[in-house]
């Protein structure tokens, strides 16, 4: 079964505006993140696959999925330990990368497994403001 590619117009609707930023911990930039607001309907994420940002690959171990107060490495999201996402929930995808990203446009490509649907692939550009 081939992956379902999410159209760019839908991606633009679900991306939370101005959420693409570098992440600091103890005054050190440890990565970057963006947020998605689920306006498509409830569903269950049962896998996180490799993401690519500007030709650099990020394994599920380098991706943290944050929903409310729950933070999980992408590698811990499995069919036997999925992540339920309700309509309206905001999910943060945080990528661990020392030094973060430089300001400017960045291309993001990646896939998630959605229970009952299969692999869903997203590709889009975001601009890092600072």
URDA-V932322 format. One record per backbone hydrogen bond with DSSP energy under -0.5 kcal/mol. NH is the residue of the N-H (numbers start at 1). CO is the residue of the C=O. If there is no record, write none. Layout:
nh=[NH:NH]
co=[CO:CO]
This chain:
nh=[4:5:6:6:10:11:12:13:14:15:16:17:19:21:21:23:25:28:30:30:31:32:33:34:36:37:38:38:39:43:45:46:46:47:49:51:52:53:54:56:57:58:62:63:64:65:66:66:67:68:70:72:74:74:75:76:77:78:78:81:83:84:85:88:89:91:91:92:93:94:94:95:96:96:97:97:99:100:104:106:108:109:110:112:113:114:114:115:115:117:118:120:121:122:124:126:128:128:129:129]
co=[119:3:4:121:7:7:8:9:10:11:35:15:16:19:33:31:28:25:23:28:23:95:21:93:91:14:36:89:37:85:83:44:113:113:111:58:109:56:107:53:55:51:59:60:94:72:64:92:70:90:67:65:60:63:60:73:74:76:81:78:45:82:43:38:86:36:89:66:34:64:92:32:62:94:30:95:29:97:128:126:124:52:122:120:47:112:118:44:113:114:114:112:4:110:108:106:104:126:20:127]
